[in-house]
Amino acid sequence: MLRKILHPFYVIYQVLFAWWVAILLTAITSLLILLFGRYLKIKNGDYYPAVVWCRLTCWLFFIPVKVVDRNKYVEKDKNYIFVANHQGMFDILAMYGYVMKNFKWIMKDALRKVPLLGKACYETGHVFVNRTTPQKDLLRKSINILKSGKSMSIFAEGTRCDDGKLGPFKKGAFVIANMTQKPIIPVTIQGSYDILPKGCRFIHWSPITLTFHAPIECKGRDSENVEYLMRETRAAIAKTLGEE
């Protein structure tokens, strides 16, 4: 009830202040990533500015992010493939801001057209894909990232859901894990669908919870391993969402 009462003031705050600051933060962060990560080649220079940007943006819109079991399962000296469900726009901010691992995204090619941000992501090694991207190119780039000691983050559904429910998983993340024999850490995202459902023009306040699950290790290197990884990852995420 209180959320409904405060919502008109929250919308005014967004229109008059928050969105403008968010755009400015995005531009500044993109320039810092290009400067520190691409041109000066400072270690993690492309990573820490993005973490700060994501956290500041969540704070700017008063979106709290709760992290569950990250320190229990994520080890400092290992790299992983983080596989998450995709509920909304704030998933990216929550993951990049709170996973606390230097990782590269597999992201839609359309994001490459976003001024400054798209260039910053491209120049610092994130992987852009579209429907015509050859699988061998995706695998080659992903393998090189994981071999370099960095982690990867992938939304298993490929796109954000329409209704808040867990959608079908695509095999890309699991094929990469099968090829590289890197463990998958499932991450369940809850709450972000309520912030900005498809078709909404203004943000609604809602907390986000990131729940990290135990790493799923590869069993073999074949098509059965791909199916096993996808089945176990989906089961872990679905259980937390209550969609078993």
MOCORVEN-V642099 format. One record per residue. RES is the residue in one letter. PHI is phi as a letter, one per 40 degrees, with the letter a starting at -180 (999 if undefined). D_CENTER is the distance of its C-alpha to the mean C-alpha in whole Angstrom. Layout:
res	phi	d_center
RES	PHI	D_CENTER
RES	PHI	D_CENTER
This chain:
res	phi	d_center
M	999	31
L	c	30
R	c	27
K	c	29
I	c	31
L	c	29
H	d	27
P	d	29
F	c	29
Y	c	25
V	c	26
I	c	28
Y	d	26
Q	c	23
V	c	26
L	c	28
F	b	26
A	c	22
W	c	21
W	c	23
V	c	22
A	c	18
I	c	19
L	c	21
L	c	19
T	c	16
A	c	19
I	c	20
T	c	17
S	c	17
L	c	21
L	c	20
I	c	17
L	c	20
L	c	23
F	c	22
G	c	19
R	c	21
Y	c	25
L	c	26
K	f	23
I	c	23
K	d	21
N	g	18
G	c	19
D	c	16
Y	b	13
Y	c	15
P	d	16
A	c	12
V	c	12
V	c	15
W	d	14
C	c	11
R	c	13
L	c	16
T	c	15
C	c	14
W	c	18
L	d	19
F	c	18
F	g	19
I	c	16
P	c	16
V	b	14
K	c	15
V	b	14
V	b	16
D	g	17
R	c	15
N	c	18
K	c	20
Y	b	18
V	c	16
E	c	19
K	c	19
D	c	21
K	b	18
N	b	16
Y	b	13
I	b	11
F	c	8
V	b	8
A	b	7
N	c	9
H	b	8
Q	b	11
G	a	10
M	d	9
F	c	9
D	d	6
I	c	4
L	c	7
A	c	7
M	c	5
Y	c	6
G	c	9
Y	b	10
V	c	9
M	g	12
K	b	12
N	c	12
F	b	9
K	b	9
W	c	7
I	b	9
M	b	9
K	c	12
D	c	15
A	c	16
L	c	13
R	c	16
K	c	18
V	c	17
P	d	20
L	g	19
L	c	15
G	c	15
K	c	18
A	c	16
C	c	13
Y	c	16
E	c	18
T	b	16
G	g	15
H	c	12
V	b	13
F	c	14
V	b	15
N	a	17
R	c	20
T	c	22
T	c	20
P	c	22
Q	c	21
K	c	23
D	c	21
L	c	17
L	c	19
R	c	21
K	c	18
S	c	15
I	c	19
N	c	19
I	c	16
L	c	16
K	c	20
S	c	20
G	g	18
K	c	15
S	c	12
M	b	9
S	b	6
I	b	7
F	c	7
A	c	10
E	c	12
G	g	11
T	a	11
R	c	11
C	c	14
D	c	17
D	b	19
G	g	16
K	c	17
L	c	16
G	c	16
P	c	17
F	c	15
K	c	16
K	c	17
G	d	15
A	c	13
F	c	16
V	c	18
I	c	17
A	c	17
N	c	21
M	c	21
T	c	20
Q	g	21
K	c	18
P	c	17
I	c	14
I	b	13
P	c	12
V	b	10
T	c	11
I	b	10
Q	b	13
G	h	14
S	c	12
Y	c	14
D	c	17
I	c	16
L	a	16
P	c	17
K	d	18
G	g	21
C	c	21
R	c	22
F	b	21
I	c	19
H	b	20
W	c	20
S	a	18
P	c	16
I	b	13
T	b	13
L	b	11
T	b	13
F	c	13
H	b	15
A	d	18
P	d	17
I	b	18
E	c	21
C	c	22
K	b	25
G	g	27
R	a	26
D	a	27
S	c	26
E	c	27
N	c	24
V	c	21
E	c	22
Y	c	23
L	c	19
M	c	18
R	c	20
E	c	20
T	c	16
R	c	16
A	c	19
A	c	17
I	c	15
A	c	17
K	c	20
T	c	18
L	c	17
G	g	21
E	b	21
E	c	23
